[in-house]
Amino acid sequence: MYNVKSMDANEFIDDGEVLESISEAKKLVQDKSEIERILNKARQYKGLTHREAAVLLEVDDDETLEKMFKTAKEVKEEIYGKRIVLFAPLYLSNYCVNDCKYCGYKCSNKIGRHQLSQEELREEVRALEAMGHKRLLLEAGEDDEKCPIDYILECINTIYNEKFANGAIRRVNVDIAATTVENYQKLKEAKIGTYILFQETYHKPTYLEMHRGPKRNYEWHTEAMDRAMLGGGLNDVGIGPLFGLYDYHYETVALLMHVEHLEAVAGVGPHTISFPRLLPAEGVDYSSFPYLVNDRDFKKVVATIRLAVPYTGLILSTRESVEFRNELLDLGISQMSAGSSVGVGGYAQRKTVDEEGLEEKPQFNLADHRKPIDVIKGLVRDGYIPSYCTACYREGRTGDRFMALAKSGQIKNCCHPNALLTFEEYLRDYADAELMEMGQKMIDREIQNIPNEKQRARAIEYLQRIRNGERDLRI
């Protein structure tokens, strides 16, 4: 019997339930009325069960897919409006004791290794701030000796204490290996934003095949969010598989079962879900993976997850090409990285040859190499509002408080004006003449579209104050 309340990874990611859901979906997809019922439910912004989502994953005709894609966009814009939150990953260390088959940082790779000193970290933060970033995602390989939790905490403190004429980094999210309740408590005390941990694959036999080292413990890894939320007190967590390691139907259904589990035991699901796809990397035989996901199926996955979890932030990385990222934005993506470097010290262009003469390599190869300002121009041209907002985290609108606002439809009254205010800051501090003209037109138009009259008046006042030199005004 499937038991969503269980805290045993092998129970809340019940292999039998995943397979049965997929099997049943193959039958139900033949019933057009069932598909229409599921899409009508999604249009009510109440989400879908993993079994309903499984049916949508079986859809293969273009007409129904277009309905799904259109509905996904409508759902996202109803909840969050047209804003797209921007961030950048920051790699602290590429030391790792794991030997994961898909990762360029695996310990068997003969590449240069480095860990940022605190001064090198400050140089990275300065370079990121000069691009306009206010929200960072810290990344590090797993190595408790060379990269212990105390080092991570020191880095967080260094980042928050780095001050600039235009303010400071306002939110630090963290993506590090599964750890203990005690360490999650330390991360909470350090005032991180979201704790992110990718499952890689929910299919246990594949998980065991892909991993060597401490990460090979499927239960410890899969139950990490229980420890983080229930023991560590973290309100916001982010999850997601690495699409391409196993069948995408299995991964997506299992992911949604993980969402349902977190809602059942913690009272709130994940704050974000990410969509990394397996990419070529140093020392990785890309051709040896039989479950690579093509573009058409990947679009279906993104749309299905948006319909299933309408209130969750969906994150798109720079793994995808510029053209394909634009297509995915239309399917419900609400956050994306911009100007990313996936090497240690890449933003300040640190020397990347170690003491042994080995050249450092990135964790994987990027497809979108645009600077943040060019990403922003593209967003504005396509009608999206670039956002550097961190207001919810800093105003305590996290966890169940955030979800209550999202599920009642009220979060857009915060997201829309805060996106405009942070975009105005960006224009004043970082934009060139072309973007300034484009951005001002968008802001002056969109600020009139804030649905709540009181919030609109407040936003207009804040906008003028920002234009007069103030910063960090938020609703």
N, C-alpha and C positions, 0 to 999 in steps of 0.2 A: 504493500500500500504506500503510495506517494505521500510523504509527510513533510509539508513545507516548514513546520515548526522545528524540525530537527536541526541541530548544529553540527552534525556529522556530514562532511562534504560528500561522502558516498551516498547519503540519503537525500540531501536537498538538491544535489545534481544526480538524480536517479537515472542511471543509464537506461533502464527498462522503460521509464516514463518518457524519456527523450525519443527513444526508438518507436514507442507506441504512438506518440504524438505525430511523428513524421509519417508513419504508416497510415494512420487515420486521415491525415491531411491529404495524402495521395488519392484517397477516395472522395473526400469532401470537395476537393478542388473542381471536380466534374459538375458540381451543383452550383450553377450561376447565382441562384437565389441565396445560397449560403455565403458566397463571396460578397454579394450586395449587402447582406445582413451585417457582415463583419465590417465592411467599409462604412455603413451607416452608423454603427456603434462607434467607430473611430472618429467620425465627424462630430460626435457629442463630447469629444475631448476627455473621455473617461478611460482611455487606454484599452488594451486587449490582453487576454490571457495568452500564455505561451502556446496553448493549443490553437487558438484563433490565429495567432501570428504564423504558426506552422503552415496553415492553409495558404496564407498569402505568399509564403516562400515557394509554394508549388506552382504559383501562377506563371504561365509562360506565353500567353498571347499578348500581343502588343496593345490591343485596345484596353484590356483590363489593367495592364501595367501602367498605362498612361493615366487611368483613373486613380490608381494607387499613388502615383507620383504627384498628381495634382492635389489629392487629398492630404498627402504628407506636407506639402508646402502650405496649404490652408491651415492645417493644425498648428504647425510651427508659428506661423504669423499671427494666429489668434492668441497664442500663449505669450510669445516673446516679441511680436512685431517684426520689423525688418532689420533689427540690429544683429550684428555679428561681432562677438567679442574676440579680441586679438591678444595673443600671448606669444612668448618665445621659450623654448627649452634652454636650459643652461646646464651643460655637462661639467660636473665637478671632478670626476675621476673615471678612468677606464680600466682600473684594476678589477679583476673578477676571478673568483675561484671556481665558477661554473663553466661547463663545457657544453653549451647549448648549441645544437646543430644549426640553428638559423641565425645566430648572432655574430656580428663582426668583432665583438669584444670577448668572445669565448677564450678561455685561458690557454687553449692549445694553439691559438693564432700567434705567430711570431711577429707581433707588431710592437711599436713603441708604446710604453705605458707612462702615464703621468697623473698626478693629483695636483689640483690647483692649490697654491699657497693662498693665504688670506689676501696678500697684496695682489696676486694674479687674479683672484676673485674680484677684488675691487676694480681692477682694470676691465674685466668682463662686464661688470655691472655698469661702469661708466659708458662703455661702448653700447650696451643695450639701451641705457637711458637716452643716449644721444640719438637713437633710432625712434624714441618716443615710447618705449615699452614701460608699462607700469605693473605688469603681471608676469611672473616667471614660473617655470616648472623646473625644479631641480632634478637632475638625473645623475645616477652613479651606478657603477657595477657593484656586485656583491663581494665584499671582502672585509670581514670584521676586524682584521688586523690593520690593513692599510687605509680603510675607509670606515671607521667605527661610527656609532651613533653620535658620539661626542663631537666628531669632526663635522658631521651634518648639522648639528645644533650650532656649532661655532659659525658655520657658513651662513645659516639663516640669520643669526644675530648680526653678522657683518653686513649682509645685504640690507637688512632693515635699518641699520645705523648709517648707511651711506646716504648723504644728503646732497641735493642739487638745487640750483637756482629755481628749477621748475618743480621742486618737491622731492619725491623719493619713490622707490619701488613700494607699491602699496599692498601687494599680495604675493606671497611665496607659496606655491603648491609644491608638493614633494612626491617624487616617484622613486622609491627605493624598495629593496627586497622585503618580503614578508618578515615581520619581526615580532617582538614580544609585546605583551600588554604594557609592561613598564616603559618600553621605548615609545609606544604610541602615546602614552601619557606625557612623555617628555616632548614629543612633537606638538601635542596640544598646548602645553605650557609655552612652547616657543612661538605660538600664534601662527601656525601654518594655516593656509586656506584649505585646500582639498588634499587628502592623501590618495594617491593614485597607484594602482597596482594592476597590471595586465595579467589576465589568466593565461595568456598564450594559447592554450587549448583546454577545453573542458573535457575532452575525450581522454579518459585516464590512460588507456594503453598507449595512445599517441603521446601523451604528456610524459610518460615514463621513458618512451623511446627517444624523445627529443632532448632530455635533460640528463646531465651528469653533474654531480656536486650537490651542495645543500638544497638547491632549488628543486631537486628531483622528488622531494617529499610533497606529493600531491595534496594530502590533507592539510599540512601546515600552510601551504600556499593558498589553497582554495578557501580555507577558513579564516584567512587574514582579516577580512573585513568585519567578521564577527568580533575578533579581538580588538580591532581598531575602534569600532563603534560601541560595543557593549562594555568592553574593559577599558579601552583607552579614552573614551569620551569624545572621540572625534565625531563631529556632526556631518561633515561632507566627505564622501569618498567617491572615487572614480574607478570604473572597471572597463573591461573590453578584451576580447580575444585577439590574437594575431591571425587574421583571416588568411588562409592558405596552408595552415598546418594540417587541418582536417576538414571534412565536409562542412560547407557553410550552413546547411540546414541544421545539422547537429549543433554547431557552435552557437547559432542564433537562438535556437530553442533553449539550450542550456543556459545561455546568458540571461534570457528572460526568466528562467526558473531561479537563477541567482538573484535577480531583481525582486521577484516575488518573495524569496526567502528573507532578504534584508528588510523588506516592508513588513513581513510577519514578525520578525524577531526584534528589529530595531525601531519599527514604527515609521521608517522612511527608507526609500530606495536610494540608489546611487545619485549623487549630484550630477555626475557626468558619465557618459559612455563614449569611448573612443573607437575609431575604426582604422587601426593600422592594418595595411596589407603587406604580406611578405614581399620583401624587395631584395635584389642582389646585394651582397656585402662581402667584404674581404674574407676569404677562406670558406665561403658558403657555396655549395654546389646547388645553385638555384634550380637547375633542371631535374633534380632528384626529388622534388616535392610534387606529388601527384594531385594535390587538391587546390592548386592555385585558382583564384576566383577571377573570372573575366569581368569586364566593365559592366556588362548588362546585368549580370547576377549581383554584382556589388551594389549597383544602384537599387536593386530590389531589396537587398539587405538593409541599406540605409533607410529607405522609405518605410519598410516594415517595422523597424525599431522605432522610428519616429511615431508611427501610428500606435505602437504598443505602449510606449512610455512618453506621452506628449509633454510631460513636465520636466524631463531630464535634459540637461545640456548635452548636445551631440557634438563631438570634437573631431575635426578633420586635420590631419597632419600634412606637412610638406612632402610626404612620400608620393603624393599624387601630382600629376602634371597640372599646369595652369588651366588648360582647357577642361580637363576632367573635374578639377576642383570647382570650376564654375558650374558644371552640370550638377554636382552633388549639393551645392548651396541651394539649389532649387528643390531639394528633396527633404529639407528640414534640418540641415546643419546649422548650429547656432554659435559655434566657437571654432576658430582656426588659428594655427600658428602662422607667423609671418617673419620672413628674413632669418629663418632658422639656420643654426650651425649645429651639427650633431657630432662634433669633435671637441675634445677638451681644450679650452682656450681659443676657440675658433673665432669669437667676436673681436677680440683684441689682436688677432692674428699672431699669436704666440708661436715661437719656433717649435716645430713638431717632429724633431728628431731627438730621441732620448740619449742617455749617457752611453748606451751600448751601440749607438749609431742606427738603431731601428727607427723606421719612420712610423709615426702614429697614423692610424686610419680611422675614419668615421665609423659609427656603429652600423650604418647602412647608407645607401646612396640616395640623395635627395633628387626630386624631380622638379620642384618649384624653387628657383634660385632668385626670385625677385626680392628687391629691397622692400621693407615695410611700406614705404611711401608709395611704391608702385602697386603693391597689393591694395592699399587703401584707395588709390585712384580707380582701380578696377572695380572695387566694391561700389564706390559712389556712382560710377558710370552705369552699373547694373541695378541701381536703386536701393542698395543696402546701406545701412548706417553703421560705419565703423565705431566700435565701442572699446574703450579702455576702462570700463566701469569696474569698480571693486566695492561698490557701496553696500551691497547686501552683507558681504563678509564683515565689513567694518561697522555696520549698524546692527549686527547680531541677527540678521535675517538669514539664518542657516538652518540646516536640518529640517525638523518638522515645521518650524516657523516659516521657512522659505516655501516648503511644499504646500502649506496651507494657503499662502498667497497665490502660488501658481495654480493650484487646483480650483481656487475660487475665481480665477481670471483677473486678479488684482495686480499680479506681478508686472504686467505690461505698463501699469501706471508708474512703476519705478524704473523698469528697464528702458523704456522709450526716452524719457527725459534725461536719465543719467547717461545714456549713450550719446545724446546730443551734447550734453555739457562736457563730457570727456573728449568728444570729437572737437568741440570748440577749443578746448585746451590744446589739443594736438595741433590744430591749425595755427594757433597763436605762437606756439613754441617751436614747431618743427616743419611746417608746411612750406612748400615753394609757392610761387605766384599762381601757377596753374591750379594746384590743389586748393589754395585759399579761395579762389573764385568759385570752383566747383563746390567746395564744402560749405561756404557761406550760403549759397543758394539753397542747398539741401537743408541746412539747419533752419534757415528762416521759413522754409516751407513746412518742414516736418514738425517744428515746434507747435504749429497750429493744430496738428493732428493728435496731440495728447488728449485722450478722451475725458479725463477728469479736469473740470474747470479750475478747481483750486490748485491742483498740481501744475496745470498749464501756466497759471499766473505766477506761481512760485518759480517755475523753470525759466520763464521769460525774465524775471528779476535776476535770477542767478546767472543767466546768460549774459546780461548786461554787466554784471559785476565781474565776470571772467574777462569780458572785453576791456574792462577798466583795470585789469591786472591781478585780480584775486585768483586763487587756485583752490582746487579740492573742495568745491561746493557740491553737495550731493543730496539727493532726495531719498 
